[in-house]
Amino acid sequence: MRVLRRIDGLLYVVALIAGVYVAAAGPLKSEDWPSGRAWQPGAPLFITLIVAGVYIALFTFYKQAESRAARGDARRADATLLCQQMAWHLATQCPGIALSKLAVSFWVCKRKGRFDRTIRFYLPGSRGSSGVPWEKGKGVAGWLWEHGQQRAMSEKLQTRNAMSKRAFDQEPPARRLGLSYAEWQLVINYTAVYAMKEFRPDSANLLGILVIDYAEALTQDASGDDQLVCVKKIVQDDGVFSQYRGAIAKTLGE
């Protein structure tokens, strides 16, 4: 970090010198100092002026890109914290949920039908990739994106997890969720998924999909509701959770 700060400081100094040179070059040229010939195309002073101008333009572009990247990192960090808060709220409101088996993610919808899945929270803190290329039309979130007429979609997966390849292949496309049998086997540990579309603030443009998945056997409470039913109730009706959803849409939709 110290080396990077030194390099950044050096770039600032060079940009300052180049800026002073470019600013002073105009008056000097108008006065033909040191001579009119010195400012002719191809002359050292002329070439130096061009180099200084190009450097300033590139340095400005670099700092703008750096600033955008920093703002993007900050937004992702804030959104990840919101996912953590949502997971904790679900676990406290639904006592039957095992927090270590719950994941809350926000899948940003990108161009060409791809997801940016970098915003997520689950325990333990690391989880291996399934290897399935999640995209529009694949999985619960992808199916909701491409085919969903409603805002939300929930799926209990345990029955399909136990199917043979022959039985699975005979299921209609909506039940297979755009996945092959081999792909389904890569995510067979998941028992339930709830997905909800989130839109940009004050806009009908889709921002992404809030994805809540569970990887433990579903059990019923005294009222007959299982963990997925409880999650649906909280996401749809709970005021605190609604605030979290609004905050994450505002954070990422700016």
KEGU-769742 format. One record per residue (C-alpha): residue number from 0; residue in three letters; x, y, z. Coordinates in nm, 3 decimals. Each point is the difference from the previous one (the first is absolute). Layout:
BEGIN
> i_aa_xx_yy_zz
> NUM_ALA_X_Y_Z
...
//
This chain:
BEGIN
> i_aa_xx_yy_zz
> 0_MET_0.000_0.000_0.000
> 1_ARG_0.286_0.237_0.080
> 2_VAL_0.152_-0.059_-0.346
> 3_LEU_-0.338_0.063_-0.165
> 4_ARG_-0.041_0.326_0.192
> 5_ARG_0.346_0.111_-0.114
> 6_ILE_-0.080_-0.082_-0.363
> 7_ASP_-0.331_0.183_0.026
> 8_GLY_0.175_0.301_0.152
> 9_LEU_0.257_-0.002_-0.280
> 10_LEU_-0.277_-0.005_-0.259
> 11_TYR_-0.157_0.304_0.166
> 12_VAL_0.331_0.188_-0.008
> 13_VAL_0.056_-0.082_-0.367
> 14_ALA_-0.357_0.104_-0.081
> 15_LEU_0.052_0.330_0.184
> 16_ILE_0.321_0.072_-0.192
> 17_ALA_-0.168_-0.093_-0.329
> 18_GLY_-0.298_0.220_0.082
> 19_VAL_0.221_0.300_0.077
> 20_TYR_0.194_-0.058_-0.321
> 21_VAL_-0.316_-0.022_-0.214
> 22_ALA_-0.143_0.313_0.165
> 23_ALA_0.321_0.197_-0.054
> 24_ALA_0.061_-0.122_-0.354
> 25_GLY_-0.281_0.210_-0.152
> 26_PRO_0.128_0.340_0.116
> 27_LEU_0.360_-0.094_-0.077
> 28_LYS_-0.090_-0.106_-0.352
> 29_SER_-0.201_0.319_-0.062
> 30_GLU_0.308_0.202_0.096
> 31_ASP_0.226_-0.215_-0.223
> 32_TRP_0.213_-0.089_0.300
> 33_PRO_0.262_-0.132_-0.024
> 34_SER_-0.068_0.026_-0.379
> 35_GLY_-0.277_-0.064_-0.247
> 36_ARG_0.192_-0.290_-0.150
> 37_ALA_0.016_-0.175_0.340
> 38_TRP_-0.377_-0.051_-0.011
> 39_GLN_-0.018_-0.140_-0.352
> 40_PRO_-0.134_-0.358_-0.040
> 41_GLY_0.282_-0.245_0.059
> 42_ALA_0.199_0.237_0.219
> 43_PRO_0.089_-0.122_0.352
> 44_LEU_-0.224_0.253_0.176
> 45_PHE_-0.294_-0.088_-0.224
> 46_ILE_0.047_-0.374_0.060
> 47_THR_0.031_0.058_0.374
> 48_LEU_-0.326_0.196_-0.005
> 49_ILE_-0.180_-0.285_-0.177
> 50_VAL_0.141_-0.258_0.244
> 51_ALA_-0.103_0.212_0.300
> 52_GLY_-0.353_0.042_-0.134
> 53_VAL_-0.037_-0.372_-0.066
> 54_TYR_0.134_-0.081_0.346
> 55_ILE_-0.250_0.230_0.168
> 56_ALA_-0.287_-0.157_-0.195
> 57_LEU_0.112_-0.353_0.089
> 58_PHE_0.059_0.092_0.364
> 59_THR_-0.349_0.152_0.023
> 60_PHE_-0.151_-0.314_-0.152
> 61_TYR_0.198_-0.219_0.242
> 62_LYS_-0.117_0.193_0.307
> 63_GLN_-0.363_-0.005_-0.120
> 64_ALA_0.018_-0.377_-0.053
> 65_GLU_0.162_-0.043_0.341
> 66_SER_-0.275_0.207_0.161
> 67_ARG_-0.273_-0.204_-0.172
> 68_ALA_0.162_-0.323_0.114
> 69_ALA_0.022_0.126_0.359
> 70_ARG_-0.368_0.101_-0.005
> 71_GLY_-0.090_-0.341_-0.143
> 72_ASP_0.195_-0.180_0.273
> 73_ALA_-0.174_0.210_0.266
> 74_ARG_-0.344_-0.077_-0.146
> 75_ARG_0.073_-0.374_-0.009
> 76_ALA_0.124_0.007_0.359
> 77_ASP_-0.315_0.182_0.114
> 78_ALA_-0.222_-0.243_-0.194
> 79_THR_0.182_-0.302_0.147
> 80_LEU_-0.060_0.139_0.350
> 81_LEU_-0.370_0.033_-0.084
> 82_CYS_-0.006_-0.365_-0.109
> 83_GLN_0.153_-0.091_0.336
> 84_GLN_-0.265_0.201_0.183
> 85_MET_-0.276_-0.165_-0.203
> 86_ALA_0.136_-0.347_0.080
> 87_TRP_0.014_0.081_0.370
> 88_HIS_-0.353_0.142_-0.005
> 89_LEU_-0.134_-0.313_-0.170
> 90_ALA_0.174_-0.223_0.253
> 91_THR_-0.144_0.194_0.295
> 92_GLN_-0.353_0.012_-0.143
> 93_CYS_0.000_-0.363_-0.115
> 94_PRO_0.138_-0.206_0.293
> 95_GLY_0.000_-0.319_-0.206
> 96_ILE_0.266_0.136_-0.237
> 97_ALA_0.359_-0.113_0.045
> 98_LEU_0.197_0.316_-0.074
> 99_SER_0.303_-0.200_-0.116
> 100_LYS_-0.217_-0.153_-0.275
> 101_LEU_-0.155_0.327_-0.116
> 102_ALA_0.139_0.226_-0.272
> 103_VAL_-0.122_0.346_-0.100
> 104_SER_0.134_0.137_-0.326
> 105_PHE_-0.073_0.276_-0.245
> 106_TRP_0.055_-0.099_-0.362
> 107_VAL_0.037_0.311_-0.213
> 108_CYS_-0.140_-0.047_-0.351
> 109_LYS_0.265_0.081_-0.259
> 110_ARG_-0.005_0.025_-0.375
> 111_LYS_-0.014_-0.312_-0.216
> 112_GLY_-0.201_-0.184_0.265
> 113_ARG_0.278_-0.039_0.255
> 114_PHE_-0.004_0.049_0.377
> 115_ASP_0.250_0.180_0.221
> 116_ARG_-0.015_-0.217_0.313
> 117_THR_0.269_0.168_0.209
> 118_ILE_-0.246_0.136_0.259
> 119_ARG_-0.087_-0.275_0.245
> 120_PHE_0.009_-0.110_0.361
> 121_TYR_0.009_-0.347_0.150
> 122_LEU_0.166_-0.195_0.280
> 123_PRO_0.262_-0.135_-0.015
> 124_GLY_0.164_0.287_-0.182
> 125_SER_0.128_-0.202_-0.296
> 126_ARG_-0.189_-0.235_-0.227
> 127_GLY_0.121_-0.181_-0.306
> 128_SER_-0.150_0.080_-0.338
> 129_SER_-0.259_-0.244_-0.130
> 130_GLY_0.142_0.026_-0.350
> 131_VAL_-0.340_0.080_-0.149
> 132_PRO_0.012_0.311_-0.221
> 133_TRP_-0.294_0.185_0.152
> 134_GLU_-0.160_0.225_-0.256
> 135_LYS_-0.335_0.109_-0.139
> 136_GLY_-0.225_-0.306_-0.030
> 137_LYS_0.201_-0.221_0.241
> 138_GLY_-0.090_-0.076_0.357
> 139_VAL_-0.270_0.171_0.202
> 140_ALA_0.143_0.351_-0.042
> 141_GLY_0.074_-0.048_-0.368
> 142_TRP_-0.343_-0.149_-0.067
> 143_LEU_-0.167_0.287_0.182
> 144_TRP_0.202_0.247_-0.208
> 145_GLU_-0.094_-0.154_-0.334
> 146_HIS_-0.345_-0.147_0.057
> 147_GLY_-0.134_0.139_0.325
> 148_GLN_-0.320_0.201_-0.037
> 149_GLN_-0.019_0.055_0.374
> 150_ARG_0.250_0.191_0.212
> 151_ALA_0.104_-0.300_0.210
> 152_MET_0.045_-0.373_-0.035
> 153_SER_0.060_-0.276_0.253
> 154_GLU_0.098_-0.361_-0.054
> 155_LYS_0.023_-0.303_0.229
> 156_LEU_0.263_-0.225_-0.151
> 157_GLN_0.010_-0.313_0.218
> 158_THR_-0.228_-0.210_-0.220
> 159_ARG_0.195_0.080_-0.315
> 160_ASN_0.329_-0.056_0.182
> 161_ALA_-0.099_-0.365_0.049
> 162_MET_-0.102_-0.063_-0.364
> 163_SER_0.178_-0.231_-0.237
> 164_LYS_0.130_0.140_-0.328
> 165_ARG_-0.289_-0.157_-0.190
> 166_ALA_-0.263_0.148_0.233
> 167_PHE_0.170_0.341_0.003
> 168_ASP_0.025_0.016_-0.380
> 169_GLN_-0.376_-0.065_-0.024
> 170_GLU_-0.078_0.306_0.212
> 171_PRO_-0.126_0.312_-0.187
> 172_PRO_0.256_0.277_-0.063
> 173_ALA_-0.137_0.218_0.280
> 174_ARG_0.060_-0.280_0.251
> 175_ARG_0.353_-0.058_-0.130
> 176_LEU_0.068_0.376_0.025
> 177_GLY_0.210_-0.003_-0.314
> 178_LEU_0.251_-0.247_0.147
> 179_SER_0.123_-0.332_-0.127
> 180_TYR_-0.001_-0.300_0.234
> 181_ALA_0.379_0.025_0.032
> 182_GLU_-0.024_0.367_0.098
> 183_TRP_-0.275_-0.075_0.251
> 184_GLN_0.227_-0.255_0.169
> 185_LEU_0.255_0.276_0.063
> 186_VAL_-0.250_0.190_0.219
> 187_ILE_-0.179_-0.296_0.152
> 188_ASN_0.074_0.119_0.356
> 189_TYR_-0.240_0.292_-0.035
> 190_THR_-0.351_-0.073_0.126
> 191_ALA_-0.178_0.332_-0.059
> 192_VAL_0.049_0.327_-0.186
> 193_TYR_-0.192_0.324_0.015
> 194_ALA_0.069_0.269_-0.262
> 195_MET_-0.145_0.350_-0.036
> 196_LYS_0.050_0.261_-0.271
> 197_GLU_0.130_0.336_0.115
> 198_PHE_-0.023_0.310_-0.216
> 199_ARG_0.197_0.320_-0.018
> 200_PRO_-0.144_0.274_0.223
> 201_ASP_-0.284_0.191_-0.168
> 202_SER_0.037_-0.213_-0.311
> 203_ALA_-0.148_-0.306_-0.167
> 204_ASN_0.348_-0.115_-0.101
> 205_LEU_0.104_-0.331_0.157
> 206_LEU_0.307_0.036_0.222
> 207_GLY_0.049_-0.356_0.117
> 208_ILE_-0.138_-0.298_0.187
> 209_LEU_0.003_-0.041_0.377
> 210_VAL_0.078_-0.370_0.053
> 211_ILE_-0.052_-0.185_0.328
> 212_ASP_0.099_-0.366_-0.003
> 213_TYR_0.000_-0.270_0.264
> 214_ALA_0.208_-0.317_0.022
> 215_GLU_-0.161_-0.199_0.280
> 216_ALA_-0.301_-0.229_0.017
> 217_LEU_-0.326_0.194_0.027
> 218_THR_-0.193_-0.057_0.320
> 219_GLN_-0.340_0.123_0.114
> 220_ASP_-0.068_0.206_0.309
> 221_ALA_-0.303_-0.025_0.230
> 222_SER_-0.216_0.188_-0.251
> 223_GLY_0.101_-0.227_-0.287
> 224_ASP_0.225_0.254_-0.174
> 225_ASP_0.346_-0.098_-0.114
> 226_GLN_0.306_0.224_-0.038
> 227_LEU_-0.083_0.105_-0.356
> 228_VAL_-0.353_0.106_0.096
> 229_CYS_0.142_0.205_0.286
> 230_VAL_0.254_0.166_-0.231
> 231_LYS_-0.275_0.094_-0.247
> 232_LYS_-0.208_0.160_0.274
> 233_ILE_0.291_0.204_0.132
> 234_VAL_0.120_0.119_-0.342
> 235_GLN_-0.348_0.098_-0.116
> 236_ASP_-0.157_0.138_0.317
> 237_ASP_0.266_0.100_0.254
> 238_GLY_0.062_0.375_0.018
> 239_VAL_0.362_-0.028_0.113
> 240_PHE_0.085_-0.238_-0.283
> 241_SER_-0.172_0.235_-0.244
> 242_GLN_0.234_0.277_0.115
> 243_TYR_0.301_-0.223_-0.064
> 244_ARG_-0.127_-0.074_-0.352
> 245_GLY_-0.052_0.369_-0.069
> 246_ALA_0.346_0.083_0.132
> 247_ILE_0.176_-0.256_-0.216
> 248_ALA_-0.189_0.117_-0.311
> 249_LYS_0.095_0.360_0.076
> 250_THR_0.362_-0.092_0.070
> 251_LEU_0.051_-0.195_-0.321
> 252_GLY_-0.238_0.196_-0.220
> 253_GLU_0.179_0.335_0.026
//
